[in-house]
Amino acid sequence: MAFRMTTERLILEDLTKEDLSNIQKIARDPELMRYVLIWLENDEQISAFLKRAIEESKLADRMGYILAARVAGTGEFAGLTFLEIDPELKSTGEVGIVLLPEYQASGYGREILLKYIEFGFDTLSLHRVFGKCDNLNSASARLMEQCGLIYEGTIREHVWLRDHWRSTRYYGMLAEEYTALNP
Ligand SMILES: CC(C)(COP(=O)(O)OP(=O)(O)OC[C@H]1O[C@@H](n2cnc3c(N)ncnc32)[C@H](O)[C@@H]1OP(=O)(O)O)[C@@H](O)C(=O)NCCC(=O)NCCS
């Protein structure tokens, strides 16, 4: 059965084959993808990404939740979100969000990140949930700080991301910190 969870205004649910055009819309917007460290550079990579997400969603012991964010009520596709459990360190999960421009800066990112944090600790019993962002991506850094993730450090210029050397900031929350924030 397809996985689904809800926030105040959104539904987060498994991607389907019908989401191909939605992912293409994200992937083909260079401004949107500027700071996103996911390789969706051509149709082959986009199809492979969607195939992997759908295959992962069918596994009994799934490690990845690559979910569409859809507006509750209308079902409009607002963006791509994920929580991926590190297969080696099964206690750690990474969260990421990419919203279409028309859905940015309206508090959706906050709703999604708080939901994934809750899901990661309450349902998956993770020990650490983290997010990472380009050093130049102030919206993403602000969002993670606002949701209570703590800045852990920066890896400097470790990857060439389309047009610049990307430095990556890491933000994390530990289970005990989550419990302290949500007694
Ligand atoms: C980064 C992103 C997920 C944030 O989600 P969002 O829904 O736009 O953010 P929210 O509306 O929940 O706002 C969260 C905080 O970020 C701030 N913020 C949002 N957009 C911003 C922007 N363009 N510049 C600076 N700060 C911004 C908000 O002001 C808010 O902080 P505040 O309450 O102190 O004002 C979203 O903008 C996005 O998808 N961007 C493009 C893709 C991307 O870079 N994803 C992250 C990859 S690591």
The ligand as a Gaussian input file, in Angstrom:
#p B3LYP/6-31G(d) Opt

LIG

0 1
 C       14.661000      25.865000       0.895000
 C       13.151000      25.598000       0.887000
 C       12.914000      24.107000       1.062000
 C       12.524000      26.344000       2.091000
 O       11.139000      26.055000       2.151000
 P       10.072000      27.245000       2.188000
 O        8.723000      26.664000       2.244000
 O       10.365000      28.165000       1.065000
 O       10.437000      27.928000       3.564000
 P        9.395000      28.471000       4.649000
 O        8.383000      29.345000       3.969000
 O        8.885000      27.347000       5.482000
 O       10.318000      29.407000       5.511000
 C       11.300000      28.909000       6.400000
 C       12.280000      30.007000       6.728000
 O       13.127000      30.229000       5.581000
 C       13.047000      31.594000       5.211000
 N       13.081000      31.711000       3.762000
 C       12.213000      31.168000       2.884000
 N       12.582000      31.506000       1.631000
 C       13.659000      32.289000       1.749000
 C       14.506000      32.940000       0.835000
 N       14.289000      32.861000      -0.492000
 N       15.563000      33.649000       1.305000
 C       15.812000      33.704000       2.629000
 N       15.060000      33.102000       3.564000
 C       13.999000      32.405000       3.124000
 C       11.731000      32.080000       5.726000
 O       11.742000      33.482000       5.878000
 C       11.613000      31.336000       7.030000
 O       12.362000      31.947000       8.059000
 P       11.672000      33.027000       9.046000
 O       10.474000      32.372000       9.640000
 O       12.745000      33.318000      10.007000
 O       11.286000      34.167000       8.193000
 C       12.471000      26.086000      -0.407000
 O       12.626000      27.472000      -0.496000
 C       13.015000      25.436000      -1.661000
 O       12.521000      24.396000      -2.061000
 N       14.034000      26.054000      -2.323000
 C       14.543000      25.593000      -3.592000
 C       15.188000      24.218000      -3.529000
 C       16.231000      24.121000      -2.451000
 O       17.197000      24.878000      -2.437000
 N       16.034000      23.156000      -1.549000
 C       16.941000      22.880000      -0.478000
 C       17.995000      21.969000      -0.908000
 S       19.127000      21.664000       0.454000

